[in-house]
């Protein structure tokens, strides 16, 4: 499952954030970062996946 999340981090970061933490504050932050430029959303999604954040 981690490979799928990493692929989504590259293609569509909000989906990776959704898979990792569900609909939570981190998902909305990631969506906003993605809409503001893409790369910040990717970085945030990678951080969520690799730090193994859990749903709040």
N, C-alpha and C positions, 0 to 999 in steps of 0.2 A: 504494500500500500504506500510505502514511503516513496517509491519510484514514481507512482502516479501523482503524488502530491508535488514532487520536484518538477515533473513535467508541467503540471498546472501552474507552478510558480513562474515558469518561464513564459507560458502562453497566456494564461488568464489568472493572475494572482488572487483576485477575490474568490475564485472557486477553491483555490488551495486553502485560503483562510477559512472559508466556509466548511470545508472538509475537516480542518484541524480543530477549530474552536466553535463551530456552529454559528448561529446568529447571535453574536455578542458584540461588545464594544470593539474588540479587535477586528471583527469583520467589517464594521462600519468605517473604522479608521483606514483599513486597507482599501476599501472601495473608494474612499475620498482620495487617498494617496494615488491610487491607480488613475482616477479621473483627472488628477492634477498633473500627471506626467508619465505614468507608466513605470518608470524605473524605481521611484520610491516605493511604489506598491509591490514591485518584485522583491526589493530588499526586505520590506516588512514581512512579506509572505515567507521568504527564506528564513527569516528570524523566527517566525512562528513555528515553522516545521522543524528546524534544527534545534530550537530550544525546547521542543516537545511541550508546547503550551497546551493546556487542557481547557475544556469549556468552563466558563465561570459560573 
